[in-house]
Amino acid sequence: MTEALRERAAQLWHAWRSLRREELSWFLLMGVFYGLVDASSIFYVMDNARWPSALANQMLTPLLVALVILFTWLPASRSALESPWRVARLGIAVLIGAVLAKLLYDQLMPMLGWPSIADLARERKGEMPHQPIRWLNFIGECLSICVTASLSVAWYEMAMRRRRTRTRLEALLREQSAMQRDAVAARLAALQAQVEPQFLFDTLVDIERAYERADAAAPEQMERLIRHLRVALPRLRERGVTLESEAALLDSYLAVVAGRQRGALPLSTEWSAWLAPRPVPPMLLLPLAQLMLRDAARLPTQARLSAQEASGGGLRLRLSFDRGGLCGEETALRALGERLERLDRAPGAPPPRLQCRSNADDTEFTLELPA
């Protein structure tokens, strides 16, 4: 029995210690509100020298009641949120608080000697002090306190339920958004790591024929393909893509394609060292290179990739080739632009943008990626 009482006392102490500033502010605010309801009647008795005491009685009594009910409400409010007995516990806690508040008021007010506004009003009218039936007055006052306190507690409980529901909904939306981003990232990573069967088959056929002809360039072609596979395939297991790794994939792909045409297509890069590990969305640069290399008869001979930080912490990428007239590929550029719009970004951030500038001699793609 003693152990059970200790455990119960520990639970009560823990509930009281868990009082939040928001809860204390709410109950004090309700106390001030109920105190102000009839405070205007003080103007009727301000000719009485004891009106400050009556005003203090009018304002401090609801605050006293609010504090007492707060401390009886706290243990009940810490019960399980989904418990079927929660409403009953809150109601009983408010009723107990109303009774305790009335008992405390009856003991404290005679000690302070503060009259009520009603006492001063009767005194001004020349009426005798009101002497209600003691037990009936006690029950009536307790019920009055209980009703008003129940309204306040119900209002606060509904507000907290709405807040919890909104918080759970926001958490679910964040979780859903994170799952969608992970799914998209996984699909893009798989797509980025994918070596097209036709591309791989054609490359292997070219290498096989080169070996059959005893072409001195055959080992170099094989080395280019192996390098590309070493860069591309591990991305299936990687969670993110960086600017440096994206450039490595692009460089290996360009080397394989140019090698098949007995040519060279080096990729030069230019950015600050601290931008190299910067995360970038996958599968953005490679499609632009594939667009550029569709016509094997008109392969470019140089490629350049540069990066710099844009305003707001974003990233600006520029990929250029010494071959012109590619901005007319509207379908492919539109598809990549739609992929950019689906990328996750911070609330209020501008959407990513893809721009193409082309003339007779070169083509430059500019990617604006928000932070």
C-alpha positions in Angstrom: 0.0 0.0 0.0 2.8 2.4 0.9 4.6 1.6 -2.3 1.5 2.3 -4.4 1.1 5.6 -2.6 4.7 6.5 -3.3 4.3 5.6 -7.0 1.1 7.7 -7.2 2.8 10.6 -5.5 5.8 10.3 -7.9 3.4 10.4 -10.9 1.7 13.5 -9.5 5.0 15.2 -8.9 6.2 14.3 -12.4 3.0 15.7 -13.9 3.3 19.0 -12.0 7.0 19.3 -13.0 6.0 18.9 -16.6 4.0 22.1 -16.6 4.6 24.0 -19.8 4.7 27.8 -20.0 2.0 27.7 -22.6 -0.3 25.9 -20.2 0.4 28.2 -17.3 -0.2 31.2 -19.6 -3.5 29.8 -20.8 -5.0 29.3 -17.3 -3.7 32.6 -16.1 -5.2 34.3 -19.2 -8.6 32.6 -18.5 -8.4 33.8 -14.9 -7.8 37.4 -16.0 -10.6 37.1 -18.5 -13.2 35.9 -16.0 -12.0 38.5 -13.5 -12.6 41.2 -16.1 -16.1 40.0 -16.9 -17.8 41.9 -14.1 -14.9 44.3 -13.2 -16.6 47.2 -14.9 -19.2 47.3 -12.0 -16.4 48.6 -9.8 -17.3 52.1 -11.2 -20.6 51.9 -9.4 -18.9 51.6 -6.0 -15.8 53.8 -6.4 -17.1 56.3 -3.9 -16.4 53.7 -1.3 -13.0 53.8 0.2 -12.7 50.1 0.1 -13.1 49.8 -3.7 -9.4 48.8 -4.3 -9.8 45.9 -2.0 -13.0 44.9 -3.8 -11.2 45.2 -7.2 -8.4 43.1 -5.9 -10.9 40.5 -4.7 -12.6 40.5 -8.2 -9.3 40.0 -10.1 -7.4 37.7 -7.8 -10.2 35.3 -7.0 -10.4 33.9 -10.6 -6.6 33.7 -10.7 -6.6 31.6 -7.5 -9.2 29.3 -8.9 -7.3 29.0 -12.2 -4.1 28.0 -10.4 -5.9 25.4 -8.3 -7.7 23.8 -11.2 -4.4 23.9 -13.2 -2.7 21.7 -10.6 -5.6 19.2 -10.5 -5.9 19.2 -14.3 -2.2 18.5 -15.0 -2.2 14.8 -13.9 -5.4 14.1 -15.9 -4.0 15.9 -19.0 -0.9 13.7 -18.9 -3.0 10.5 -19.3 -3.1 8.6 -22.6 -4.4 10.9 -25.4 -6.4 8.1 -27.0 -7.8 6.7 -23.7 -11.6 6.3 -23.6 -11.4 7.5 -20.0 -9.6 10.8 -20.8 -12.7 13.0 -20.9 -14.0 11.5 -17.6 -10.6 12.1 -16.0 -10.5 15.7 -17.1 -14.0 16.2 -15.9 -13.3 14.7 -12.5 -10.1 16.7 -12.2 -11.9 20.0 -12.9 -14.6 19.1 -10.3 -12.0 18.3 -7.7 -10.2 21.6 -8.5 -13.5 23.6 -8.2 -14.2 22.1 -4.7 -10.6 22.7 -3.6 -10.6 26.3 -5.0 -13.8 27.0 -3.1 -12.5 25.6 0.1 -9.3 27.6 -0.2 -11.2 30.8 -1.1 -13.4 30.4 2.0 -10.3 30.1 4.2 -8.3 32.9 2.6 -10.8 35.7 2.1 -11.8 36.1 5.8 -8.1 36.3 6.6 -7.6 39.1 4.0 -10.8 40.9 4.8 -11.4 41.9 1.2 -15.0 42.7 0.4 -16.6 41.8 -3.0 -18.0 44.3 -5.4 -21.5 42.9 -4.6 -20.9 43.6 -0.8 -20.1 47.2 -1.6 -23.1 47.5 -3.9 -25.4 46.2 -1.2 -23.7 48.5 1.3 -24.3 51.5 -0.9 -28.0 50.6 -1.2 -28.3 50.3 2.5 -29.1 46.6 2.4 -28.0 44.1 5.0 -25.1 41.8 4.3 -26.2 38.8 2.3 -26.2 35.6 4.4 -27.0 32.7 2.1 -27.5 29.1 3.3 -23.9 27.9 3.8 -24.1 24.5 2.2 -26.3 25.7 -0.7 -23.9 28.6 -1.4 -21.0 26.2 -1.4 -22.6 23.8 -3.9 -23.7 26.7 -6.1 -20.2 28.3 -6.1 -18.6 25.0 -6.8 -20.9 24.3 -9.8 -20.3 27.8 -11.1 -16.6 27.4 -10.9 -16.8 23.9 -12.4 -18.9 25.0 -15.4 -16.7 27.9 -16.3 -13.5 25.9 -15.8 -14.9 23.0 -17.9 -15.5 25.4 -20.8 -11.9 26.7 -20.6 -10.4 23.2 -20.3 -12.6 21.9 -23.2 -11.5 24.8 -25.4 -7.8 24.2 -24.6 -8.2 20.4 -25.1 -9.8 21.0 -28.6 -7.0 23.4 -29.5 -4.4 20.9 -28.5 -6.1 18.1 -30.4 -6.2 20.2 -33.5 -2.5 21.0 -33.0 -1.6 17.4 -32.5 -3.6 16.4 -35.6 -1.9 19.1 -37.6 1.5 18.0 -36.4 0.8 14.3 -37.2 -0.5 15.3 -40.6 2.6 17.4 -41.3 4.8 14.5 -40.1 3.0 12.1 -42.4 3.3 14.6 -45.3 7.1 15.0 -44.6 7.4 11.2 -44.4 5.5 10.7 -47.6 7.6 13.5 -49.3 10.8 11.8 -48.1 9.7 8.4 -49.4 8.8 10.0 -52.7 12.2 11.7 -52.9 13.9 8.4 -52.0 12.0 6.6 -54.7 12.7 9.2 -57.3 16.4 9.3 -56.2 16.6 5.5 -56.5 15.0 5.5 -59.9 17.3 8.3 -61.1 20.3 6.5 -59.6 19.3 3.3 -61.4 18.8 5.2 -64.6 22.1 7.0 -64.2 23.9 3.7 -63.6 22.2 2.0 -66.4 24.3 1.1 -69.4 22.0 1.0 -72.4 22.1 -2.5 -73.9 22.4 -1.2 -77.4 25.2 1.2 -76.5 27.0 -1.6 -74.6 26.5 -4.1 -77.4 27.6 -1.7 -80.2 30.7 -0.8 -78.2 31.6 -4.4 -77.5 31.2 -5.2 -81.2 33.5 -2.3 -82.2 36.1 -3.6 -79.7 35.8 -7.1 -80.9 36.3 -6.1 -84.5 39.3 -3.9 -83.5 40.9 -6.9 -81.9 40.2 -9.1 -85.0 41.9 -6.4 -87.1 44.8 -6.3 -84.6 44.0 -2.6 -84.2 46.5 -1.0 -81.9 43.7 1.1 -80.4 41.6 -1.9 -79.3 43.1 -2.1 -75.8 42.6 1.6 -75.3 38.9 1.2 -76.4 38.4 -1.6 -73.9 40.1 0.4 -71.2 37.6 3.3 -71.9 34.6 1.0 -71.6 35.9 -0.6 -68.4 36.5 2.9 -66.9 33.0 3.9 -67.8 31.5 0.8 -66.2 33.5 1.3 -63.0 32.2 4.8 -62.7 28.6 4.1 -63.6 27.7 0.8 -61.9 28.6 1.6 -58.3 26.0 4.4 -58.4 23.4 1.7 -57.8 24.6 1.5 -54.2 25.2 5.2 -53.7 22.6 7.5 -52.1 23.8 10.8 -53.5 25.6 12.3 -56.4 28.2 15.1 -56.2 29.4 17.5 -58.8 32.7 15.7 -59.0 31.2 12.2 -59.5 28.8 13.6 -62.1 31.7 15.1 -64.0 33.6 11.7 -63.8 30.6 9.9 -65.3 30.2 12.4 -68.0 33.9 12.3 -68.9 34.0 8.5 -69.1 30.9 8.4 -71.3 32.3 11.0 -73.7 35.5 9.1 -73.9 33.7 5.8 -74.9 31.6 7.5 -77.5 34.5 9.5 -79.0 36.7 6.4 -79.0 34.3 4.4 -81.1 34.7 7.1 -83.8 38.5 7.0 -83.5 38.4 10.5 -82.0 38.9 12.2 -78.7 36.4 14.3 -76.7 38.1 15.5 -73.5 36.1 17.2 -70.8 37.6 20.2 -69.1 36.2 21.2 -65.7 36.4 24.5 -63.9 35.1 25.2 -60.3 36.4 26.0 -56.9 37.7 23.1 -54.9 35.0 23.4 -52.2 32.3 22.9 -54.8 33.5 19.5 -55.8 31.6 17.6 -53.1 28.5 19.7 -53.6 25.4 17.4 -54.0 23.6 17.7 -57.4 20.5 16.0 -58.8 21.4 12.8 -60.7 20.9 12.3 -64.5 21.0 15.9 -65.6 24.3 16.3 -67.4 24.4 12.9 -69.2 21.1 13.5 -71.2 22.6 16.8 -72.5 25.7 14.9 -73.6 23.6 12.2 -75.3 21.6 14.9 -77.0 24.8 16.4 -78.3 26.2 13.0 -79.5 23.2 11.7 -81.4 24.8 12.5 -84.8 27.9 10.4 -84.8 29.0 12.1 -88.0 29.2 15.6 -86.3 30.8 14.8 -83.0 32.2 17.8 -81.1 35.9 17.7 -80.3 35.8 19.6 -77.0 33.5 19.7 -74.0 33.7 22.1 -71.0 31.9 21.9 -67.6 32.0 24.8 -65.2 30.2 25.5 -61.9 29.8 28.4 -59.6 27.7 29.3 -56.7 24.6 31.4 -57.6 22.8 33.9 -55.5 20.9 32.4 -52.6 23.3 29.5 -52.2 22.3 27.8 -55.4 24.5 26.3 -58.1 24.9 27.3 -61.7 26.3 24.7 -64.1 27.4 25.4 -67.7 28.1 22.6 -70.1 29.4 23.6 -73.5 30.4 21.8 -76.7 32.2 23.1 -79.8 29.2 22.1 -82.0 26.3 24.4 -82.8 22.6 24.2 -83.6 21.4 21.9 -80.8 19.0 24.2 -79.1 16.3 23.2 -81.6 15.9 19.8 -79.9 12.8 21.0 -78.1 11.4 17.6 -77.2 14.4 16.4 -75.4 15.0 19.7 -73.7 11.4 19.9 -72.6 11.6 16.4 -71.0 14.7 17.4 -69.1 13.0 20.7 -68.0 10.0 18.7 -66.6 12.4 16.5 -64.7 14.0 19.7 -63.2 10.6 20.9 -62.1 10.0 17.7 -60.1 13.2 18.1 -58.1 12.7 18.7 -54.4 13.5 22.2 -53.2 13.1 24.4 -50.1 9.7 26.1 -49.7 9.7 29.4 -51.6 12.8 28.5 -53.6 12.6 29.2 -57.3 12.3 26.2 -59.6 15.4 24.9 -61.4 15.9 26.3 -64.9 17.5 25.0 -68.0 18.6 27.4 -70.7 20.3 26.7 -74.1 22.4 29.1 -76.2 23.6 28.0 -79.6 25.2 29.4 -82.6 27.0 28.0 -85.7 30.1 27.1 -83.7 29.1 26.0 -80.2 26.3 25.2 -77.9 26.1 26.0 -74.2 23.6 24.6 -71.7 23.0 26.5 -68.4 21.4 24.8 -65.4 20.3 26.9 -62.5 19.8 24.8 -59.4 18.3 26.3 -56.2 19.9 25.6 -52.8 
